Amino acid sequence: MSGSAPTRLLPVASLNSSANGCVLLRRLDFARCSVGWVVPDHPDRRNLRAERGMPYRTAFLDLTYPDESGRPCALQFRIAITAPPERLGIIHLRHVNQDHQSPLLSSIARDHVLNRILNVYLGGVALNAIRLVVEDGETLALFAIEVDIHDYIARGNPYNATHITTGRGTFSERVAIRSESVIAGRARVHTAHAKPVPVPKDIADALR
């Protein structure tokens, strides 16, 4: 309104705790009267907890990685956990820049990213409880994860070995590894021989 004094809003003048654990913020409006509103004095942790029996999803994070020629690329990833009865950890890679090498098409890029995520975010989780899903445009595909046997043994992980005679005094060694003994972060893994397959319903539901 012309001719009226402009309203001045000052920084917070007072903080008054309320009985319900909130803080009442008051600003002073010199042209009219004081106004106030209520905000929590701590984060609303209800938003950080999933409903019981429901899948859980982290937020997407950015991750840089090298392409097959060593040039920098970036994608987004998150980790989802399926609902009971079988609780699986899902690594969800999302290709977001078409100028960067896609983990859907390059097993080298895919394995580089996969091993970093396993080491940093899922270390200690049994590998048989982890799945890898790659999203590129309209395509959503599941890749089987295999352990690098030589790296697994070199790191001193448990395994059973059987010597088999092959004739002429030579023998070979057959190595057997229990699936529950393969732990994320304790050996390299790869998807070089994996073919993309459709994502099962329980995993797709966890990613929605």
C-alpha positions in Angstrom: 0.0 0.0 0.0 1.5 3.4 -1.0 2.4 5.7 1.8 2.6 2.9 4.5 5.8 2.1 6.3 7.6 -1.0 4.8 7.5 -4.2 6.9 10.8 -5.1 8.5 11.5 -8.7 9.4 14.4 -9.1 11.7 16.4 -12.3 12.4 15.1 -14.7 15.0 14.5 -12.7 18.2 13.8 -15.6 20.5 13.8 -19.4 20.8 11.2 -20.8 23.1 11.1 -24.6 23.8 7.7 -26.1 23.8 6.5 -29.2 25.7 6.5 -31.4 22.6 10.2 -31.0 21.9 9.7 -28.3 19.2 11.1 -24.8 19.1 8.9 -21.8 18.5 10.7 -19.3 16.2 9.5 -15.7 16.6 10.1 -12.9 14.1 9.1 -9.4 14.8 7.0 -7.5 12.4 7.2 -3.8 13.4 4.4 -2.8 11.0 1.9 -5.2 12.5 2.5 -7.7 15.3 4.8 -10.5 16.1 4.3 -13.7 14.1 5.7 -17.2 14.9 5.8 -20.7 13.6 6.8 -24.1 15.0 9.6 -26.3 13.7 11.2 -29.4 15.1 14.4 -29.0 17.0 15.6 -32.4 15.8 15.2 -34.3 12.5 11.9 -36.2 12.0 13.3 -39.7 12.3 10.1 -41.3 11.1 11.1 -40.3 7.6 14.3 -42.3 8.0 12.6 -45.6 9.0 10.8 -47.9 6.6 7.6 -49.5 7.5 8.0 -53.0 9.0 7.9 -55.7 6.3 8.5 -53.2 3.5 11.5 -52.7 1.2 14.1 -50.1 2.1 15.9 -47.8 -0.3 18.8 -45.4 0.2 19.0 -42.1 -1.7 20.9 -42.1 -5.0 24.6 -41.1 -4.7 27.0 -39.9 -7.4 30.0 -42.1 -8.2 32.8 -41.5 -10.6 34.6 -44.3 -12.4 37.0 -44.8 -15.3 35.9 -46.0 -18.7 37.9 -48.7 -20.6 40.3 -46.0 -21.8 40.8 -44.4 -18.4 38.6 -41.4 -19.0 36.4 -40.2 -16.1 32.7 -41.1 -16.1 30.0 -40.7 -13.5 26.8 -42.6 -12.6 24.3 -42.8 -9.7 23.8 -45.7 -7.4 21.8 -46.7 -4.4 21.3 -49.7 -2.2 17.9 -51.3 -1.6 16.9 -54.0 0.7 14.0 -56.4 -0.2 11.2 -57.1 2.1 11.1 -60.3 4.2 11.1 -63.3 4.1 14.3 -63.2 2.1 16.3 -60.1 2.8 18.6 -59.2 -0.1 20.8 -56.2 -0.6 20.4 -54.7 -4.1 23.0 -52.6 -5.7 21.2 -50.4 -8.2 23.4 -48.7 -10.8 21.8 -45.9 -12.9 23.5 -44.7 -16.1 22.7 -41.0 -16.3 25.0 -39.6 -19.0 24.9 -41.1 -22.4 28.4 -39.6 -23.2 29.8 -41.8 -20.4 30.5 -45.5 -20.8 27.5 -47.6 -19.7 27.9 -50.3 -17.0 25.2 -52.1 -18.9 27.5 -52.6 -21.9 31.0 -52.7 -20.3 31.8 -55.4 -17.8 35.1 -53.6 -17.0 33.3 -50.4 -15.9 30.6 -52.4 -14.2 33.0 -54.5 -12.2 35.1 -51.5 -11.2 32.0 -49.8 -9.7 30.7 -53.0 -8.2 33.9 -53.8 -6.3 34.1 -50.3 -4.9 30.6 -50.3 -3.6 31.0 -53.8 -2.1 34.2 -52.7 -0.3 32.9 -49.4 1.0 29.2 -49.9 1.6 28.5 -53.6 1.9 31.7 -55.0 3.5 30.9 -57.9 5.7 27.7 -58.9 4.0 27.5 -62.4 2.5 27.8 -62.2 -1.3 24.9 -64.7 -1.8 22.7 -62.0 -0.2 23.6 -59.3 -2.8 22.3 -58.7 -6.2 23.3 -56.3 -9.0 20.8 -54.3 -11.1 21.9 -51.9 -13.8 19.5 -49.3 -15.3 20.2 -47.6 -18.6 17.3 -45.7 -20.1 14.3 -48.0 -20.3 16.4 -51.1 -19.6 16.6 -52.6 -16.2 18.8 -55.8 -16.0 20.1 -58.2 -13.4 23.7 -59.5 -13.5 25.0 -62.5 -11.7 28.0 -61.9 -9.5 31.0 -64.3 -9.5 33.9 -64.4 -7.1 37.5 -64.2 -8.4 38.7 -67.6 -7.2 42.4 -66.8 -7.4 42.0 -63.5 -5.4 39.8 -65.3 -2.9 42.4 -67.9 -2.2 45.3 -65.4 -2.2 43.6 -63.5 0.6 43.5 -66.5 2.8 39.8 -67.1 2.7 38.5 -70.6 3.6 38.1 -73.3 0.9 38.4 -77.0 0.4 40.8 -78.5 -2.1 40.8 -82.0 -3.6 43.8 -83.4 -5.5 42.7 -85.4 -8.6 45.1 -87.6 -10.5 44.8 -87.0 -14.2 47.3 -89.7 -15.4 51.0 -89.9 -16.2 51.8 -88.8 -12.6 50.1 -85.4 -12.9 47.3 -84.2 -10.9 44.9 -81.2 -10.7 43.4 -79.4 -7.7 39.6 -79.0 -7.4 38.6 -76.1 -5.3 35.3 -75.9 -3.5 34.0 -72.8 -1.7 30.9 -72.6 0.5 28.7 -69.7 -0.7 28.2 -68.4 2.8 32.0 -68.1 3.1 32.2 -65.5 0.4 32.0 -62.1 2.1 31.8 -58.7 0.3 35.0 -56.8 0.6 37.2 -59.9 1.2 37.7 -60.8 -2.4 37.3 -59.3 -5.8 34.2 -60.2 -7.8 33.3 -59.9 -11.5 30.4 -60.1 -13.9 32.5 -60.7 -17.1 30.6 -63.9 -18.0 27.2 -62.7 -16.8 24.4 -62.1 -19.2 21.7 -59.5 -18.4 18.4 -61.1 -17.4 15.0 -59.6 -16.4 14.8 -58.4 -12.8 12.6 -60.6 -10.6 9.5 -59.1 -9.1 10.7 -58.9 -5.5 13.7 -57.0 -6.5 11.8 -54.7 -8.9 9.3 -54.0 -6.1 12.2 -53.0 -3.8 13.4 -50.5 -6.4 10.1 -48.7 -7.0 
